[in-house]
Amino acid sequence: VRYRHENVKYLPGVKLPENIVAIADVGEACQDADVLIFCLPHQFLDRVCQGVKGRASPDAIAVSLIKAVEFDESGVVLISEMIKKMLGGMDVSVLMGANLAGEVAAGSFCETTVGYRVRRNGLLVRDIFDDPLFRVGMVNDVDGVEVCGALKNVVALGAGFCDGMGLGQNSKAAMVRIGLMEMKKFIQERFPGVKDETFFESCGVADLLVTCYGGRNRRCAEEFVRSGGTKSWEDIEAELLNGQKLQGTLTAKEVYKILEKEKALDEFPLFASIHQVAFAGAAPDLIIAKLSRPRE
């Protein structure tokens, strides 16, 4: 990146602007920064924040592009809240949307969503990212934007299972719709302030669609089914993702734990059956059996 201005591993052939400079020391890179942009696997967040702490300007803000959440004994923990806590109360906005990296790099038109708590900071983040081919919308709903970005990866596993079974587009569309409804129910039960309209922003339905048709979680889930259970998730990840990490499998485990603890598995048949196929040895067609059962 520093010398060739190219990420040869993840975006080969895409030239980066000359003003992008790669610095190995994260503290040095963030020295006196006004805006910190977090875009990394959330497993490395603690270490990065420790290196950043105290190096940015006193009035710095942050924006998280991390499509994941953490979980503890009380439930869902937002990545934005973790960053805020580790960086001494810094305001953190989030940016999520239907933004497959290769297509963004190629200049294909797309949209994204900024979720903000402080409007002036949301406006600043919008102005930093907005471009005629990368249009940025805004919503005063960090919680909704952020959790949508994590849960859509679980639904994408179901879409991949659907593809692996060779089912058609009608089945997959039904699964995506049911997935959106389960996302909405799960999120609003835990974050009552989340707005209905957030689910119709790019961070909601658009990101769900692109992930269920073109994302890494869908692709790996399809291979999981086609391999007939002979490959572990770790094997598939190593084979297909070139060093990138799956997020949907981790999130599916944690969502299942919450639903099991709350005795709410029957209220979320898609989330529950995705977990059973992914981790409990259930046949993939369990998902269809659960979704097609008679309504009460």
C-alpha positions, 0 to 999 in steps of 0.5 A: 500500500505504501509504495505501490499504492495498491492493496495487492491481497484484497483489492488487486489491480485497484490503484489507491490515491497517492495521498494515502500513506500506510503507517505500521504504527497505529498510534503514529497514524492517528496522532492529532487526528480529528476523525478516526475511521474504524474498518477492521475485523472486530476481533482486533478492536481492543488492541487497536483502541489501546494503540490509538488512545490518547493520540488523537486530538482532544475533540476527535470523533470516530466513525465505525464501519465494522459490521458486527456486534459483541454480546455479553450476559446482558445481551447485545453490545454495540461496537460503537459503544465499545469504541466510545468507552475505550477512547474516553467518551469519544462520539462515534457515528456508524456507516453501513450499507450495500457496499461490496468493496470491489464494486465501490473500488470499481466506481459502481454507483451505490448508497450507504447510511450514516447513523449518528447521535450528534447531528453536526458529527453526522454531517461531517461524516457524510461530507467526508464520504459523500460522492456522486457515485457513493451517496450517503444518507443520514439517520439519527439512529446509531443502534438500528444502523449498526445492528442491521449491519451485523444481523444481515450476515446471519440471514445471508447464511440462510440465503447461502444454504438455500443456494447450496440446496439448489432452491430457486429465487422464489425460495430465496426471496421468501427467506430474505423477506422473513429474515428482514422481519426477524431482524426488525423484531430482534432489534426493536425488542432490544433497542425500542428507540430504533426507527422503522424507516431505518430498515428501508435505508441502505443499511437495512434492506439494501445491505441485506439484499446485496449480502444475500446475493453477493457477500462472503457469508452467502458464498461460504454457506453455499459451500458448507451445504455443497460439501455435505458437512465434510468441511468445517467453517474454518476450512471454508473460510481459509479456502474461499476468503483469502484471509478475510473473516466470516462474521455471520457464523459468530453472530448466529451463535450469539443470537441463538444463545440470547433466544435460547436464554429468553425461550424465544426460539419459536419466535425466530424460526429462521435464526434458530434453524440457521444455527441448527444447520450451521452448528448442530448437524441439522440437515439444510432442509430443516430451514424450509420445514421450519418456515413452511409450518402452519401458522398458529 
